């Protein structure tokens, strides 16, 4: 009987150890392979424009790429306004004055063909601002304000018996929650990265649309969306500095829940910016739902 009980205990312990080993392997794989790119995904700088294929699509001059198409649209806008102006004499409808349209068209045409330079300056402004916030945190707390450093601190505070993780313990559950939350950050900010590239490609058309009152809504929507997406990295920098400002030496339950709260705040940074200034969502599930409703 004793041998049978001992055998059952050994089998149970073997199963538990196997589950813990698989759980630890999955979390370690996530930590070691994914989070090294999280800082690059969130803190976007002008390097995003240095891709040769992206530059070819955007256009290196007014004779190729999207810039060529947008300049063709400029001519189309002139023809469109001319037709509307002629028809207004027969329909007696009110349209903007020709000299006002021409001034706006000339300015928008200049800005449109300089859109690559203008976008680069906008990106640099947000990049320098978020870098300055992180630098202040570095000087105040003598720590590297980054996701890779934050993950190292989390792994050192939420662990059992050194490097092992027990899936059936509170720490194991917290560690799994943090890893899955950080994985959600990867998906969310990867989507943001792609959306920023799309909005950059649309910048010539958005700037040109400001020349007509009937299409100016597109420019307003574009500027709101791209500003909100870039503003997120400033919020993230502030949240990171706040997380690094706390004392985690005790490693008690309160500290661990603060970690989870901080990661949740990073996940909700886009929602905060949308509520504050508007803009587009980078929540993966919400974006999929919006797309599914759109195609119905």
N, C-alpha and C positions, 0 to 999 in steps of 0.2 A: 504493500500500500504506500509506504513512504517513498519507495523508488518511483512509483507511478506518479505521485504528487510532484516529486522532484523533476521528473521528466516533463510533466505538464508546465511547470514553472520555467524550465529551461526553454521549452518551445515558445511560451508566451514572451519571455525576455528576448529570444531571438527575433520574433516577429516585431517587437517594439524597436529593437536595435536596427532592424532592417528598414522599418518605416522612418525612423529618425535619420538614418544614413541617406535615404533617398531624399527626404525633406531638406537635409543639410546640403546635399549636392545640388538640388534645384536652386536653393537660395544663394549658394556660393556662385553658381553659374550666372545667375542674374546680377549679383553684385560685381563680379569680376569682368563681365563681358559687355554689359549694357550701360552702366552708369558713368563710364569714362567719357561718353559722348554727350551726357546730359548738359554739361556746362556749355558746350558748343552749340547745342540745340536752342538753349534758352538765351544766352548772351550773344546775340547776333551782332556782327560788325560788318564793315564794308567788304570783307572777304567773300560774302555771299554773292557779290557781283563779279568776282574774279574767275568764275567758271567760263571757259572758252565757249562751250556749247550754249550756255545761257546768254553770253554776249552776242553770239551769232543769231540767236532767236530775237533778242532785243533789237539788234542792229548797231553796227559800228559807225554808220553814217546814215544820211537821209535817203540813200539809194539802196538800202537792203534791210531785211528784217522787219520787225514791227514798225519801226520808224518810217519805212517806205509806205506801209499800209496807212499809217496815221496821217502822213502828208497827203495821200490820196483822199482820205476822209476830209482833210482841210479844204481841198478843192470842192468836194461834195457839199460841204457846209456853205461855201460861197454860192454855189448853184442853187442850193435849197433856199437860202435867204433871198436870193434874187427872184426866184419864182414866187415866194411868199409875198415879197414886196410888190411885185407886179399885180398879183391877185388881190392884194389889199385895196388897190384902187377901184376894183370892181365889187368887192364884197364889203368894203368900208370897215374891215376888221382892224383892230389896233395891234401893231407890231412895234418892236423896238426900232429906234431911229438908225438909219444906215451908218452915220458917222460913229455912233456908239458901238454898233456891231463891228465895224472895221477896226476900231481901236482895240476892242477886246480880242478880236481875231488875230491881230498882229501880235499882241502881247502873249496870247495863248499859243500862237505858233512858235514864237521864240522860246517860251518856257517848255513847250512840247519837245522841241528839238534839243533842248538842254536837260531833258528829264532825267537822263542817266546821271548827270552831274548833280542835279538837285536831290535825287533819291539818295545818292551817296552821302551828301551833306546831312540829310535827315537821319540816315542810319548812324552816322558818326556822332551826331548830337545825343541820340539815345544811348549809344554804346559808351560814349565818354561819361554820361551821367551815371549809368549803372556801374561802370568801372570805378568812378569816383566814390560812390557809396560803398562799394566793396573795399576800396583802398582805405577809407575811413575806418571800416571795421577791422581791417588788417592792423592798422596803427593802434587802435584802441585795445584790441584783445590779443594782439600778437598771434593771430591765427590766419590761415589761408581761407578766406571766405569763398567757398566753392562747394559744389555738391559732392565731389569726391572726398573732401575732408569731412563733410557732414556725415557721409555714409560710414567713414572709418570710425567716427565717434559713436555713431549708432551701433555699429557692430561690436565695439568694445564695451558698451554699456548694456546691450541687450543680448546676453549670451549665457549659456550654462556650461559650467565645467570647462572654461577656456574657450575652445573653438567649436564645441558641440552645441547642438540645439535640440531640445526635447519638445517634440510636437504636442505632447500631452500636458505641457506646463503652460502657465500664463505667459512666461517669457517667450516660449515657442510660438504661441498664438500672436503675441505682439510683434515678434520678428516677422512672421508671415504676413501680418497686416501691413507692416511698414514696407516690406519688399513688394507686395502687390500694389500698394499705393504709389510707390516710386515707379513701378512698371506702368501704372496709369499715367504718371507724369511723362514718361517716355512717349506714349501714344499721343497724349494731348499736345505736347510741345513739338512733336514731329509733324502733326497736322498744322500747327501754327507756322512752322518753318515753310511748309509747302504753300500755305495760304499767302504768306508774305511774298514768296516768289511770284505767285500768280498776280497779286496786286501790283507788284513792281512792273510786270509785263504789261499790265493794263494802264500804267501811269500815263503814257502818251495820249491814249484815248480819253482818260479821265480829265487831263488838263485841257484837251481840245474841247471837251463837252461844256466847259465853263464859258465858252464864247457865245453860246445861245441860251436864252432864258428857258427854252423848252427842254433843254438837255442838261441844265446846270445841276439838276438833282443827282445825276450820276457822279459828278465831281464831288458833291457834298457827301454822298454815301461812301465814295472811295476814300476820301481824306479821313473820314471818321473811322472807317474800318482799319486802315493801315496805321493810323495814329494809335488806336486802341491796342493793336497787336504788338506794336513796339513799346507801348507804355507798360505792358505786362512785365517786361524784364526789369523795369525800375521797381515795381511792386515786389517782384521776386527777390531782388537785391536787398530791399528793406527787410523782408521776412527773414532772409538768411542772416543778415546782421543781427536781427533780434534773437534768432535761435542761438547764434554763437555768443550772444551777450549773457546767456544764462549759465549758471553753475551746475554742471552735470556730474560733479565729483561724487555725489552721494549714491547715484545710480539706483535710487528708490523708485517706487511705482509712480510717484508724481512726475518724475523726470521722464519716464518712459511715455506717459500719456501726453506730456508736453511735446515730445517728438512727434507723436501721432497728430496732435493738433497743428503743429507746424507744417507737416506734410499735407494735411487737409487744407490748410490755408494756401499752400502753393497750388494745390489742385483747384481751389476756388478763386485764384487770382484773376482768371479770365472773367468769371461771373461778377467779381467786384468791379472790374474795369467796365464791363458792359452796363452795370447798374449806374456807374458813376458818369461815364461819358458816352456810352453806347458802343456799338461795334458788333463784330461777328463772333460766334461761339467757336471755341476750340475743343469743346467736349465731344468726344468721339461718338458716344451713343446718341447724344442730342443731334449731332450733325447728320448721322445716319437716318434718324427719325424724320428730320426736316427734309432730307433728300427723298425718302420714301413717300412722304406726303406730297412732295413736288411732282413726282413722276406719276402719281395716281390720276 
